[in-house]
Amino acid sequence: MTLFNKDGDAVAYIDDDNETIFLWDGTPVAYLDNENLYGFNGKHLGWYENGIIWNHNGEKCGFNRESLPVFAKFEPFKSYKKFKPFKSFKEFVPFKPYKSSSISTINLEDFLKLGER
């Protein structure tokens, strides 16, 4: 499943295992644990609910095609997947904030890279 930024650019995708999130260059940057989004460094990044990635401020950071508020742009070819790093111990999940209609100012790729080792 492709993940888009606020401008409709394809930035990342959820692998067929419905868990690992890769950037288009094949770099694994995060993974899903139910609705929780974690980096491989163990950092809790946010939540993935109803096709939307939410950050800790309750802002929207990324979208699947169905939840995207703009038209989706062309999806480039995917590069070969790089090896997934080992998962660090997970941070405790913070309380969910109230959801906002705001879209985060941080780019989806930069947001996902917060979880890199």
C-alpha positions in Angstrom: 0.0 0.0 0.0 1.4 3.3 -1.1 1.8 6.2 1.4 1.6 9.8 0.0 2.6 13.1 1.4 0.3 16.1 1.6 1.2 17.1 -2.0 0.2 13.7 -3.4 3.8 12.5 -3.9 4.4 8.8 -3.4 6.9 8.7 -0.5 6.8 5.2 1.0 4.9 2.0 1.0 3.7 -0.6 3.5 5.2 -4.0 2.5 3.1 -7.0 1.7 3.6 -8.2 5.3 1.3 -5.2 6.3 4.0 -4.2 8.8 7.2 -2.8 7.4 7.3 0.7 5.8 9.9 1.2 3.1 10.9 4.4 1.3 10.9 4.2 -2.5 14.7 3.7 -2.5 14.2 0.4 -0.6 15.2 1.7 2.9 13.1 0.2 5.7 12.3 3.1 8.0 9.4 2.1 10.3 7.0 -0.6 11.1 3.4 -1.0 12.3 2.4 -2.8 15.5 -1.4 -2.8 15.2 -2.2 0.9 14.8 1.1 2.1 16.4 3.9 3.3 14.2 7.4 2.7 15.4 10.9 3.3 14.0 13.5 0.5 14.1 15.2 2.6 16.7 12.3 1.9 19.0 10.9 5.4 18.9 7.1 5.6 18.8 6.4 7.9 15.8 2.6 8.0 15.7 -0.5 6.1 14.6 -1.8 4.7 11.4 -5.6 4.8 11.4 -8.1 4.7 8.6 -5.4 5.3 6.0 -3.9 8.3 7.7 -0.6 8.6 9.6 -1.0 10.8 12.7 1.8 12.4 14.7 2.0 13.0 18.4 0.5 16.5 17.9 -2.7 15.0 16.3 -1.7 16.3 12.9 -1.9 14.3 9.7 1.5 13.3 8.3 0.7 10.9 5.5 -2.1 9.3 3.6 -3.0 6.2 1.6 -4.7 6.7 -1.7 -8.2 6.6 -0.3 -7.6 9.2 2.4 -5.5 11.5 0.3 -7.0 15.1 0.2 -5.4 15.9 -3.3 -4.9 13.9 -6.5 -2.2 11.3 -6.3 0.9 11.8 -8.5 2.7 9.1 -10.5 4.2 6.3 -8.4 7.9 5.6 -9.4 9.3 2.1 -9.7 10.3 0.6 -6.3 14.0 -0.1 -5.7 15.2 -3.4 -4.3 14.5 -3.7 -0.6 17.4 -3.3 1.8 17.7 -5.6 4.8 15.5 -4.7 7.7 17.4 -3.8 10.9 16.7 -5.5 14.2 13.9 -3.8 16.1 15.0 -1.9 19.2 13.0 -2.1 22.4 9.8 -0.1 21.9 9.0 3.1 23.7 5.8 3.2 25.7 2.9 4.4 23.6 1.9 8.0 24.6 -1.7 9.0 25.1 -3.4 9.8 21.8 -3.9 13.5 21.2 -7.1 15.0 19.9 -7.1 14.7 16.2 -6.8 17.9 14.3 -7.8 18.8 10.8 -4.3 20.3 10.4 -1.6 18.7 8.2 1.9 18.5 9.6 4.5 20.9 8.2 7.1 18.1 8.4 7.5 16.2 5.2 6.4 12.5 5.4 9.8 11.2 4.4 11.5 13.2 7.1 8.9 12.1 9.6 9.5 8.4 8.8 13.3 8.9 8.9 12.9 9.8 12.6 12.7 6.0 13.2 16.0 5.1 11.5 18.9 3.7 13.5 
